[in-house]
Amino acid sequence: MISFPGSSTSVEFDRGQAVVLGAILVFALAVAMLALYQLNAVPQQDRNAEFDAYQGANVDMIELHNELLRTARTGGEGGANVKTGVSYPFRPLSPNPPPGTGSLRLSAPGTVTVSGAVGQSADVADFWDGATVSHETHRAVFTPGYNRLDVPPVVSTGYLAYRQPEENDVVLLTGQSLVRQNRISLILLDGELATASETVALSVDPVSTGQEPVAIVASGAVDPDNDGRPNVVLTLPTDIPADVWETELLAGEENVEAVTDNGDGTVDIRLRGVTDDAAARPVVYELRMAKLELRKRADQAVAPGAAPTYLVATAGDGASILDSQTASLTVQVRDELHNPVTGAEVNFQASASGGDPGDITPQPNVRTDQDGFATVVFDPDEDFEGTVTVDAECESCVGDLAARTTSFTVQVSPGPETAERPPSVEIVDVWRTSGPDDEVDRYTVQATVDDPDGNLVDVTARLASPEIQQNPVDQDDTTSFDKSGDTVTLELVDRSNSINPFPDTPIFTIRVTVQDEAGLFASDTTTVNNVE
């Protein structure tokens, strides 16, 4: 059928074309809007998500830094979570970029050294004698893997958290805890950590920690770069420029004389060895060192424990006691980081000119407690007078002989003469053990004896008639008594029928006498009825 202009069929055709063209235009507009959204809005949303994730990761690395400090200080296990990835917003009509997962790892090992220092006490100086002391450490590094943002890695070293420098521009996330006045705190990191996931759960394990610092001073070695004044020098592996250390991190620390760049990824921090006044007194530094293992929470610990290295005398040296007293002697076993070691064996031996001066208990070996201490008691012989040397050796320590041994000196003097104390006796019971038809009378006597000097030699019982005081009826010999604790039991026999002119004596007197080595004696008397 042919339609002509103006007919109804033509009108319907034109109207259909308009609908189709309108739908095409709407679809094209939607596609253009989606393209603009994908081109402009989606990247900005991704950048916002990545920026928020990066800020969160910075906070997590600060928390990790704080957890390292806490574990080093308390010795307790710690943990932290670090968000290394990013979650992009859900967009049903717009594809997301691939996962932006970063990595968390321990850096290649670096070496921390302390040079120009010596232990202040003699025992510590046996181990730390002025030679350079070196220890290996790592840094925890979070490297972002975002799709939109290009941002620097974040680092935690155990004494500082920061963003890695970009063209010498360092963003410090925390202050430094390395040098504070005369306190030096070195936290060494060890372990095997290299992981990439959205969030990493970490464990912080103490390998070597302690509560007490060790005192060090400058060894006095002349430093030609410092006008002949001695220094204690800390050498650190770091990617932070020396001028940032000197002008920002260590600004205001009066003991820091200079920070220099060694050109090999390390800096030297020079600490003054003596005061700046005319007296030039040695500056005593309190050094705390700790070693921690950083690992994924699901992994097993791999860092080796700290070995016992040397010991120090902590109490009892130079004691002066009487021969009736004892001296308590204590040592502490420490590892190479100067922290206490539990379960190390220490042997103590006492000696003096002229023979054995006394006993040491317990023996032969003493194990250190949870704080690294081992304690013994020296008990001198009663007749010893003079100077005693007690040598202690840590048989499981790995240091040289001078480091793993120490000595105590104890002066023993005679005590004042004490007055001799006499013994005493009290009859507590007497009973007849013979029957009415027996030819002789028998008695058992019980008495309590006090022997304060412990030198009792004789216990005697006498059975006598009051009418014949000068002629005892019977006397037992000293071998016939039984002593149990403080009680003596004696057996007496009346043989008066053969020697007494009064054979039916009704009353007997029983007397018990005790005597000690000094000739001091005591006695007690009671009577018994011989007729009943």
Buried (B, 14 or more C-beta within 10 A) or exposed (E): EEEEEEEEEEEEEEEEEEEEEEEEEEEEEEEEEBEEBBEEEBEEBBBBBBBEBBEBBBBBBBBBBBBBBEBBBEBEEBEBEBBBBBBBEEBEEEEBBEBBBBBBBBBEEBEBBBBBBBBBBEBBBBBBBBEEBEBEBBBBBBBBBBBBBEBBBBBBBBBBBBBBBEEEEBEBBBEBBBBBEBBBBBBBBBBBBEBBBBEBEBBBBBBBBBEBBBBBBBBEEEBEEBEEBBBBBBBBBBBBBBEBBBEBBBEEBEBBBBBBBEEEEBBBBBBBBBEEEEEEEBBEBBBBBBBBBBBBEEEEEEBEEBBBBBBBBBBBBEBEBEBEBBBEBBBBBBBBBBBBBEEBBBBBEBEBEEEEBBBBEEEEBBEBEEEBBBBBBBBBBEEBBEEBBBEBBBEBBEBEEBBBBBBBBBEBEEEEEEEEBBBBBEBEEBEBEEEEEEEEBBBEBBBBBBBEBEBBEEBBBBBBBEEBEEEBBBEBEEEBBEBEEEEBBBBBBBEBEEEBEEEEBEEBBBBBBBBBEEEBBBBBEBEBEBEE
